[in-house]
Amino acid sequence: MASTENVRLYLAYWFQLGKRLVLDNGKEILLPKPVMEGNYYSQQFEECWAKVDQAEGKNCYLEGTDYTIDSLLSPRWDIHPCARCDMPIATVESGLPSLLCPCSDLMYWPNLDLPIPRPPVSTKNHLTRLKNRLNNS
Ligand SMILES: [Zn+2]
């Protein structure tokens, strides 16, 4: 099961690549900008998250994926780095192969010429390893 903090981080990473959040099955589509202010999530991000929270993640999903935020918060799911691009992606915990990464429809990705998405420094979680790998690359 992905923690709330990891789901927030997952969204923050993809927002930095321009992936949008679909709310209420498409009634609203959000892309908070900026995602971060200094070392913290931006107010825009927090407002976006408040809507996800209010809907309990139901019918909310990241553009290009077919799993909802509430499924990410359910026991079968977790978040791991993508084998191709190191971005956090949702996986089913049963040991099945990773699902499609949203990177599959991004052209020219991974692209080392672009700023690599980063987590807010204040975040502490098991994606720290991922963060370190990104910082070292
Ligand atoms: Zn990927």
py3Dmol code that shows the C-alpha trace and the ligand (Angstrom):
import py3Dmol

protein = """\
ATOM      1  CA  MET A   1       0.000   0.000   0.000  1.00  0.00           C
ATOM      2  CA  ALA A   2       1.346   3.378  -0.972  1.00  0.00           C
ATOM      3  CA  SER A   3       1.414   5.947   1.802  1.00  0.00           C
ATOM      4  CA  THR A   4      -0.371   9.233   1.333  1.00  0.00           C
ATOM      5  CA  GLU A   5       2.983  10.970   1.270  1.00  0.00           C
ATOM      6  CA  ASN A   6       4.249   8.701  -1.511  1.00  0.00           C
ATOM      7  CA  VAL A   7       1.134   9.296  -3.561  1.00  0.00           C
ATOM      8  CA  ARG A   8       1.660  13.045  -3.161  1.00  0.00           C
ATOM      9  CA  LEU A   9       5.253  12.605  -4.247  1.00  0.00           C
ATOM     10  CA  TYR A  10       4.192  10.484  -7.204  1.00  0.00           C
ATOM     11  CA  LEU A  11       1.840  13.241  -8.361  1.00  0.00           C
ATOM     12  CA  ALA A  12       4.455  15.941  -7.755  1.00  0.00           C
ATOM     13  CA  TYR A  13       6.986  14.121  -9.941  1.00  0.00           C
ATOM     14  CA  TRP A  14       4.586  13.699 -12.824  1.00  0.00           C
ATOM     15  CA  PHE A  15       3.228  17.243 -12.544  1.00  0.00           C
ATOM     16  CA  GLN A  16       6.792  18.410 -13.080  1.00  0.00           C
ATOM     17  CA  LEU A  17       6.758  16.589 -16.424  1.00  0.00           C
ATOM     18  CA  GLY A  18       3.454  18.170 -17.371  1.00  0.00           C
ATOM     19  CA  LYS A  19       1.163  15.202 -16.683  1.00  0.00           C
ATOM     20  CA  ARG A  20      -2.188  16.441 -15.441  1.00  0.00           C
ATOM     21  CA  LEU A  21      -4.547  15.153 -12.803  1.00  0.00           C
ATOM     22  CA  VAL A  22      -8.020  14.132 -13.911  1.00  0.00           C
ATOM     23  CA  LEU A  23     -10.703  14.677 -11.273  1.00  0.00           C
ATOM     24  CA  ASP A  24     -14.205  13.268 -11.157  1.00  0.00           C
ATOM     25  CA  ASN A  25     -13.678  11.254 -14.353  1.00  0.00           C
ATOM     26  CA  GLY A  26     -12.715  14.292 -16.398  1.00  0.00           C
ATOM     27  CA  LYS A  27     -15.056  16.971 -15.059  1.00  0.00           C
ATOM     28  CA  GLU A  28     -11.962  18.813 -13.888  1.00  0.00           C
ATOM     29  CA  ILE A  29      -8.348  18.552 -15.047  1.00  0.00           C
ATOM     30  CA  LEU A  30      -5.629  20.154 -12.973  1.00  0.00           C
ATOM     31  CA  LEU A  31      -1.952  20.863 -13.363  1.00  0.00           C
ATOM     32  CA  PRO A  32      -0.680  22.856 -10.396  1.00  0.00           C
ATOM     33  CA  LYS A  33       2.078  25.323 -11.197  1.00  0.00           C
ATOM     34  CA  PRO A  34       4.482  25.638  -9.635  1.00  0.00           C
ATOM     35  CA  VAL A  35       4.568  22.187  -8.060  1.00  0.00           C
ATOM     36  CA  MET A  36       7.048  23.226  -5.443  1.00  0.00           C
ATOM     37  CA  GLU A  37       7.970  26.422  -3.713  1.00  0.00           C
ATOM     38  CA  GLY A  38      11.467  26.173  -2.354  1.00  0.00           C
ATOM     39  CA  ASN A  39      11.638  22.959  -0.421  1.00  0.00           C
ATOM     40  CA  TYR A  40       7.900  22.542   0.041  1.00  0.00           C
ATOM     41  CA  TYR A  41       4.853  21.671  -1.989  1.00  0.00           C
ATOM     42  CA  SER A  42       3.333  24.822  -3.447  1.00  0.00           C
ATOM     43  CA  GLN A  43      -0.012  26.215  -2.376  1.00  0.00           C
ATOM     44  CA  GLN A  44      -1.306  25.267  -5.845  1.00  0.00           C
ATOM     45  CA  PHE A  45      -0.236  21.681  -5.267  1.00  0.00           C
ATOM     46  CA  GLU A  46      -1.865  21.631  -1.841  1.00  0.00           C
ATOM     47  CA  GLU A  47      -5.116  23.001  -3.277  1.00  0.00           C
ATOM     48  CA  CYS A  48      -5.052  20.287  -5.923  1.00  0.00           C
ATOM     49  CA  TRP A  49      -4.351  17.638  -3.275  1.00  0.00           C
ATOM     50  CA  ALA A  50      -7.200  18.962  -1.109  1.00  0.00           C
ATOM     51  CA  LYS A  51      -9.583  18.124  -3.967  1.00  0.00           C
ATOM     52  CA  VAL A  52      -8.160  14.619  -4.251  1.00  0.00           C
ATOM     53  CA  ASP A  53      -8.472  14.247  -0.501  1.00  0.00           C
ATOM     54  CA  GLN A  54     -12.031  15.484  -0.530  1.00  0.00           C
ATOM     55  CA  ALA A  55     -12.942  12.898  -3.175  1.00  0.00           C
ATOM     56  CA  GLU A  56     -10.958  10.279  -1.204  1.00  0.00           C
ATOM     57  CA  GLY A  57      -9.047   9.699  -4.440  1.00  0.00           C
ATOM     58  CA  LYS A  58     -12.095   8.230  -6.141  1.00  0.00           C
ATOM     59  CA  ASN A  59     -12.396   8.863  -9.886  1.00  0.00           C
ATOM     60  CA  CYS A  60      -9.106  10.790  -9.758  1.00  0.00           C
ATOM     61  CA  TYR A  61      -6.196   9.609 -11.815  1.00  0.00           C
ATOM     62  CA  LEU A  62      -3.050  10.828 -13.458  1.00  0.00           C
ATOM     63  CA  GLU A  63      -3.356  11.513 -17.167  1.00  0.00           C
ATOM     64  CA  GLY A  64      -2.073   8.543 -19.140  1.00  0.00           C
ATOM     65  CA  THR A  65      -2.786   6.003 -16.407  1.00  0.00           C
ATOM     66  CA  ASP A  66      -5.809   3.853 -15.729  1.00  0.00           C
ATOM     67  CA  TYR A  67      -5.502   3.442 -11.977  1.00  0.00           C
ATOM     68  CA  THR A  68      -7.210   5.824  -9.609  1.00  0.00           C
ATOM     69  CA  ILE A  69      -5.640   7.521  -6.629  1.00  0.00           C
ATOM     70  CA  ASP A  70      -7.858   5.588  -4.244  1.00  0.00           C
ATOM     71  CA  SER A  71      -6.603   2.293  -5.704  1.00  0.00           C
ATOM     72  CA  LEU A  72      -3.032   3.470  -5.041  1.00  0.00           C
ATOM     73  CA  LEU A  73      -4.028   3.913  -1.415  1.00  0.00           C
ATOM     74  CA  SER A  74      -5.506   0.405  -1.249  1.00  0.00           C
ATOM     75  CA  PRO A  75      -3.485  -2.523   0.145  1.00  0.00           C
ATOM     76  CA  ARG A  76      -2.722  -4.226  -3.188  1.00  0.00           C
ATOM     77  CA  TRP A  77      -0.850  -1.305  -4.670  1.00  0.00           C
ATOM     78  CA  ASP A  78       2.453   0.359  -4.127  1.00  0.00           C
ATOM     79  CA  ILE A  79       4.737   2.851  -5.857  1.00  0.00           C
ATOM     80  CA  HIS A  80       8.109   1.890  -7.299  1.00  0.00           C
ATOM     81  CA  PRO A  81      10.593   3.494  -9.686  1.00  0.00           C
ATOM     82  CA  CYS A  82       9.979   2.719 -13.364  1.00  0.00           C
ATOM     83  CA  ALA A  83      12.616   0.416 -14.838  1.00  0.00           C
ATOM     84  CA  ARG A  84      12.926   2.606 -17.909  1.00  0.00           C
ATOM     85  CA  CYS A  85      12.965   6.093 -16.502  1.00  0.00           C
ATOM     86  CA  ASP A  86      13.181   5.891 -12.690  1.00  0.00           C
ATOM     87  CA  MET A  87      10.009   7.889 -12.268  1.00  0.00           C
ATOM     88  CA  PRO A  88       7.652   6.635  -9.562  1.00  0.00           C
ATOM     89  CA  ILE A  89       4.943   4.381 -10.970  1.00  0.00           C
ATOM     90  CA  ALA A  90       2.105   2.383  -9.486  1.00  0.00           C
ATOM     91  CA  THR A  91       2.611  -1.353  -9.206  1.00  0.00           C
ATOM     92  CA  VAL A  92       0.457  -4.162  -7.906  1.00  0.00           C
ATOM     93  CA  GLU A  93       2.089  -5.679  -4.850  1.00  0.00           C
ATOM     94  CA  SER A  94       1.570  -9.296  -5.888  1.00  0.00           C
ATOM     95  CA  GLY A  95       4.874  -9.463  -7.770  1.00  0.00           C
ATOM     96  CA  LEU A  96       3.277  -9.068 -11.157  1.00  0.00           C
ATOM     97  CA  PRO A  97       5.301  -7.165 -13.747  1.00  0.00           C
ATOM     98  CA  SER A  98       5.061  -3.402 -13.546  1.00  0.00           C
ATOM     99  CA  LEU A  99       2.179  -1.779 -15.275  1.00  0.00           C
ATOM    100  CA  LEU A 100       2.615   0.691 -18.038  1.00  0.00           C
ATOM    101  CA  CYS A 101       4.558   3.751 -16.990  1.00  0.00           C
ATOM    102  CA  PRO A 102       3.111   7.124 -17.954  1.00  0.00           C
ATOM    103  CA  CYS A 103       6.533   7.748 -19.563  1.00  0.00           C
ATOM    104  CA  SER A 104       5.528   5.497 -22.465  1.00  0.00           C
ATOM    105  CA  ASP A 105       3.696   8.328 -24.207  1.00  0.00           C
ATOM    106  CA  LEU A 106       6.261  11.019 -23.452  1.00  0.00           C
ATOM    107  CA  MET A 107       8.478  11.594 -26.432  1.00  0.00           C
ATOM    108  CA  TYR A 108      12.164  12.126 -25.834  1.00  0.00           C
ATOM    109  CA  TRP A 109      11.933  10.755 -22.315  1.00  0.00           C
ATOM    110  CA  PRO A 110      14.082  10.048 -20.354  1.00  0.00           C
ATOM    111  CA  ASN A 111      15.708  13.284 -21.365  1.00  0.00           C
ATOM    112  CA  LEU A 112      18.795  14.233 -19.448  1.00  0.00           C
ATOM    113  CA  ASP A 113      18.688  17.745 -20.865  1.00  0.00           C
ATOM    114  CA  LEU A 114      15.546  18.523 -18.911  1.00  0.00           C
ATOM    115  CA  PRO A 115      15.537  19.304 -15.209  1.00  0.00           C
ATOM    116  CA  ILE A 116      14.923  16.051 -13.391  1.00  0.00           C
ATOM    117  CA  PRO A 117      11.792  16.131 -11.258  1.00  0.00           C
ATOM    118  CA  ARG A 118      12.649  16.405  -7.618  1.00  0.00           C
ATOM    119  CA  PRO A 119      10.846  15.847  -4.364  1.00  0.00           C
ATOM    120  CA  PRO A 120      10.437  18.543  -1.764  1.00  0.00           C
ATOM    121  CA  VAL A 121      13.380  18.319   0.593  1.00  0.00           C
ATOM    122  CA  SER A 122      11.003  18.107   3.543  1.00  0.00           C
ATOM    123  CA  THR A 123       9.615  14.756   2.380  1.00  0.00           C
ATOM    124  CA  LYS A 124      10.752  11.693   4.277  1.00  0.00           C
ATOM    125  CA  ASN A 125       9.695   8.319   2.940  1.00  0.00           C
ATOM    126  CA  HIS A 126      10.928   5.152   1.327  1.00  0.00           C
ATOM    127  CA  LEU A 127      11.390   6.907  -1.986  1.00  0.00           C
ATOM    128  CA  THR A 128      14.450   8.532  -0.477  1.00  0.00           C
ATOM    129  CA  ARG A 129      16.484   5.900  -2.280  1.00  0.00           C
ATOM    130  CA  LEU A 130      14.942   6.961  -5.561  1.00  0.00           C
ATOM    131  CA  LYS A 131      15.630  10.576  -4.774  1.00  0.00           C
ATOM    132  CA  ASN A 132      19.270   9.806  -4.079  1.00  0.00           C
ATOM    133  CA  ARG A 133      19.585   7.903  -7.339  1.00  0.00           C
ATOM    134  CA  LEU A 134      18.117  10.838  -9.216  1.00  0.00           C
ATOM    135  CA  ASN A 135      20.378  13.304  -7.480  1.00  0.00           C
ATOM    136  CA  ASN A 136      23.431  11.207  -8.275  1.00  0.00           C
ATOM    137  CA  SER A 137      22.646  10.801 -11.937  1.00  0.00           C
TER     138      SER A 137
END
"""
ligand_1 = """\
1
ZN
Zn 8.934 5.165 -17.051
"""
view = py3Dmol.view(width=600, height=400)
view.addModel(protein, "pdb")
view.setStyle({"model": 0}, {"cartoon": {"style": "trace"}})
view.addModel(ligand_1, "xyz")
view.setStyle({"model": 1}, {"stick": {}})
view.zoomTo()
view.show()
